[in-house]
Amino acid sequence: MTETAQRNEQAAEEDRGTGLRERRLAAHRSARRVFARFGFHRTLRERLAVLAEAEGVHDLDQLSDVYGDGVVEALERKVAGLLGTEAAAFFPTGTMAQQVALRCWAGRTGNPAVALHALSHPEVHERNAFSEVGGLRPLRLTSEPRLPTAAEVRDFEEPFGALMLELPLRDAGFVLPTWEELTEVVRAARDRDAVVHFDGARLWESTVHFGRPLEEIAGLADSVYVSFYKSLEAFGGAALAGPEELVEEAKAWRHRYGGMVFQQFPTVLSTLIGLDRELPRLPEYVLHARVVAAALREGFAAAGVPWARVHPEVPHTHDFQVWLPYEPDVLGEAAVRTAEETGDMLFGSAWDRGGPGLALTEVHVRAAGLEWTAEDVKAAVAEFVARLPEQVR
């Protein structure tokens, strides 16, 4: 879910009017079984309790940070080590980190054009920040629900200074290319003398699909952004990693953008906890998401739903989409009723319209999801379908 907070707020406009959103959140909190329990669903007291684990990840007898020193620098060194880059800079938001990174690259290449996917985060969720704030010129390579191909990069009709790749591409279904496809795309950009920047908000969980360690994946790019709250369950924050000279320039722009925050130790400590606790478990979540996806597919087929899709059919990460032939409010009501009446929350996110009589939602598998067996999922699907209108089934 995570930045899903923003997406779900948009998808749940109808929910607010009917009280469905409030019921969904309450049902999610009280459910005996869910696929994920995210930090932003918890109370302030519960969130603060997370910091009790900080003793094991940093020396708490050190002075707290001031304008990016101390524990912030420790986190930056750790992230650079994990990604195999020369340096890394902590940013309060990924939106700021990527604007700064691509602004720096534009200055170095002399070209403010950034080639990206039409569904990439800056194009869909950032109110045209690249052009309105950063002076950048986005160029859409494709709008297909997949990453751009090497041919699309190589044959694009306009020159660009940087290629930005969102790995995975969230709004297309958390999809990734194959390792071979990714290396070919990077090579095509380099053949055009363009730098490559990875929007790696969810790069942490991409290692299973690629079959490569983090540092090898990040090593393909000239710079990489990673998020700390989407999969690591930190309070927020992000990092930009890359060559030391670029990172130092980025820190100057971070200050100009207002990102030099006086103290950030709660967020940074929560990130260190996430790196210690959640990062090693992400491959396990990805593998179990595949079990859940297969069980959902089998469950809908057994229940006689005329058309249902799990996308990707085999999830590339621990997040994926489910598409069903009903209106969003019908599916939302059935999901909440199932949770309220059975204690099993099969779909905890809002349903978004995907076309006439068609809706989609996102499924996120984390530690809580490991409790579900395939049979549990199929039984919950049967309960869910039983609460859908008979005339549609």
Protein Blocks (a to p, Z undefined) as FASTA:
>chain_A
ZZmmmmmmmmmmmmmmnommmmmmmmmmmpmbdfbdcfklpcfklmmmmmmmmmmmocfk
bccdeehiajlmmmmmmmmmmnopabdcddfbfklmmmmmmmmmmmmnopabdcddfkbm
klmmnoomlmmmnopacddfbfcdcdddfklmmmpcbdcfbdcdddddfknoopacdfkl
mmmmmmmmmmnopacdddfklmmmmmmmnopafklmmmmpmbdcddfklmnopabdcddd
ddfklmmmmmmmmmmnopacfblklmmmmmmmmmmmmmmmmmmmmmmmmmmmmmmmmmmm
mnopabdcdddfbafblcdcddddddfklmmmmmmmmmmmnopafblcdcddfbehiacd
dddddfklmmpcfklmmmmmmmmmmmpcfklZZ
